[in-house]
Structures are given as C-alpha cells and as structure tokens.
Amino acid sequence: MVFKYTKQFSISDISILEYMVTHKSWWDTVDYIAVKLIGPYFVLYPGQLDTYLEKWLASGNIWLQRCCLLYQLKRKDDIDTFRLGHIIQRLLGSKEFFINKAIGWVLREYSRTNPEWVKAFVANHELANLSRREALRLMDR
C-alpha cells in the first residue's frame, strides 16, 4: 500500500523507512522496502544517499546493510557502479548469509545489463563463495 505514495515522500520519511527496516525485520520485508521504497526515496533525495549509506554500512545492522546493497537492484543502466562497488567492498569478509546472498543477487541482476562489469568485478575482488556463485549464475549457462 505504501508503495503508491513513493512520489509523495518528504525528505524526513527516511526515518520511517529506517524504522521499518530495523523493527521486526526479515529478508522478505527488508527486500521489498529496499527496492520499492528506499530506492525511490533516494531517487527523489539523492543528497541523502551518502549520509544514510555510510551510516547504515557502519551500523552493524545486517538489514540496513542489505538495503545499501539492494536499493539499486532494478535500476539496470542507472546503477551507480562506483557506489555499488564501494558498498560491496565495505561488506567484504562478512560472515552473514543475508549480506553475502545480497551481494551475489545485486551482481547477478546487474549481469543482465552489464555482464562484463560484473565479470571484472568478481575477478578482481575476493567475494564469499556464495556471493561469487550467485553473481555468476546467469553467465555460467
């Protein structure tokens, strides 16, 4: 229901989105919030990106960190690869299944648009096995 109001977000609504992610969180709700709500929020308020992504990456909260990975998931050619690479690098070495799965998922999704970038990124970074397997899954056919 809240999805239909994304074009009406105010700048302060990031607090509500952050609350939604950090309270009674699980992967299915967090993924929806990241892709369908936080992604559009950052399109409307790109000046908020650096502040919140850095805060969430440093938070130690796996669900906020997962949002950092997934907010660009469906952006195709509009993915900021510099920012995506930075986020993944900050989370490398995580033992969290939900972080490593999200790294692989976002890379796999982007491989539909830019497989060469994904191949190069995977080749040049020490990803968890799960992340690597997920990232390359569509290219192994």
Disulfide bonds with the S-S distance in Angstrom:
none
